[in-house]
Amino acid sequence: LQDAKNKRNINADANLLPVFGGKKQVSMFEMTKLVNKHLS
């Protein structure tokens, strides 16, 4: 899922698209913020 050219970006698969708010790619830092919304 890590981008081959820019290792700081994460490419979403079908399971991650809803977590990432529909974005196909997010940075590591943005991913942390988005995932934290789904944790209790």
C-alpha positions as CSV (number, residue, x, y, z in Angstrom):
1,L,0.0,0.0,0.0
2,Q,3.0,2.3,0.4
3,D,3.7,4.3,-2.8
4,A,6.7,3.0,-4.6
5,K,8.0,6.4,-5.6
6,N,7.2,8.5,-2.5
7,K,7.4,6.2,0.5
8,R,5.6,8.8,2.6
9,N,2.3,8.3,0.7
10,I,-0.1,5.5,1.3
11,N,-2.3,4.2,-1.6
12,A,-5.8,3.1,-0.5
13,D,-7.2,-0.3,-1.4
14,A,-11.0,-1.0,-1.4
15,N,-11.0,-1.4,2.4
16,L,-9.2,1.8,3.1
17,L,-11.2,4.1,0.7
18,P,-14.0,4.7,3.3
19,V,-11.4,5.3,6.0
20,F,-9.6,7.8,3.9
21,G,-12.8,9.6,3.0
22,G,-12.7,8.4,-0.6
23,K,-9.2,9.6,-1.3
24,K,-7.0,7.3,-3.3
25,Q,-3.7,8.4,-1.7
26,V,-2.9,10.2,1.5
27,S,0.3,11.1,3.3
28,M,1.4,9.1,6.4
29,F,0.6,12.1,8.6
30,E,-2.9,12.5,7.1
31,M,-3.5,8.8,7.4
32,T,-2.8,8.9,11.1
33,K,-5.4,11.6,11.6
34,L,-8.0,9.8,9.4
35,V,-7.5,6.4,11.1
36,N,-7.8,8.0,14.6
37,K,-11.3,9.1,13.8
38,H,-12.3,5.4,13.5
39,L,-10.7,4.2,16.8
40,S,-12.5,4.4,20.1
